[in-house]
Each structure stands twice: as structure tokens, then as C-alpha cells.
Amino acid sequence: MATIFSRIIKGEIPSYKIAEDEKFYAFLDISPRVKGHTLVVPKLEVDYIFDIEDDLLADMIVFSKKVAKAIKAAVPCKRIGVMVLGLEVPHAHIHLLPLQSENDMNLSNPKLTLTDEEFAEIAEKISEAFD
């Protein structure tokens, strides 16, 4: 059975897409900790990030770097934080979070509630900054 991320990649579940290439898909987290919280996932369904073949993992980091640069250009922040947990969905993924402080990475922070319009506006700004 396909993971929720595979269904998002296939377009079966809507998402606020940031960027995509032949190997990866980046989209806004629908339960963000901060505005611009983005997920990067490989199109290949692999449960655990450290089970990904070395070349694909290296490419995933490079793709994530491009996404992070676009987020930083579109969302006012000091840095982009990177987090890999892998417990909530059995499909490897990287969280990219715009940071004002280290506290922005705290998982006990409340999740933001954004409107569809806010998500769409953020996604558009980041996507336009992606090269």
C-alpha cells in the first residue's frame, strides 16, 4: 500500500508543491511549526532515510539545499533548520524549517493553523524562488 507521501507525489492527495524533479518532491507541511515548513521526499518509497542508496541520498541533500535556498529567499528568517525524524510516516523525508532561533525546531511548539490562501501564498513565493 502506498504511503501518504507517495499518494501526494502521484497527485491523489492535494499538496502545496514547492518543487519537483524526477527523483524528489518538496511540499509544505500541512501541520507546520513555522511558516514555510517544507518536506522533501524521494519519489522512491523508502521507509528509513539511512536505507536510501548513497547516490540517491546525496542527491536528496543537494535537492534539499536548493529548496532551502528558495525558502530562505521567500520567508524572512536567519537560517533554515534541517530535521530528520522518520517516525510519523513510513516514507523517508527531510523537514526544512525557517528559523529565527533554535527554539523554532522544538517539536513541543504548537503547530500553526494557516488558511488555504496562506499556504498557497507561501508555496507560490518559495516555488518562484526555486531555481
Rosetta blueprint (number, residue, H / E / L):
1 M L
2 A L
3 T L
4 I H
5 F H
6 S H
7 R H
8 I H
9 I H
10 K L
11 G L
12 E L
13 I L
14 P L
15 S L
16 Y L
17 K E
18 I E
19 A E
20 E E
21 D L
22 E L
23 K L
24 F E
25 Y E
26 A E
27 F E
28 L E
29 D L
30 I L
31 S L
32 P L
33 R L
34 V L
35 K L
36 G L
37 H L
38 T E
39 L E
40 V E
41 V E
42 P E
43 K L
44 L L
45 E L
46 V L
47 D L
48 Y L
49 I H
50 F H
51 D H
52 I L
53 E L
54 D H
55 D H
56 L H
57 L H
58 A H
59 D H
60 M H
61 I H
62 V H
63 F H
64 S H
65 K H
66 K H
67 V H
68 A H
69 K H
70 A H
71 I H
72 K H
73 A H
74 A H
75 V L
76 P L
77 C L
78 K L
79 R E
80 I E
81 G E
82 V E
83 M E
84 V L
85 L L
86 G L
87 L L
88 E L
89 V L
90 P L
91 H L
92 A L
93 H L
94 I E
95 H E
96 L E
97 L E
98 P E
99 L E
100 Q L
101 S L
102 E H
103 N H
104 D H
105 M H
106 N L
107 L L
108 S L
109 N L
110 P L
111 K L
112 L L
113 T L
114 L L
115 T L
116 D H
117 E H
118 E H
119 F H
120 A H
121 E H
122 I H
123 A H
124 E H
125 K H
126 I H
127 S H
128 E H
129 A H
130 F L
131 D L
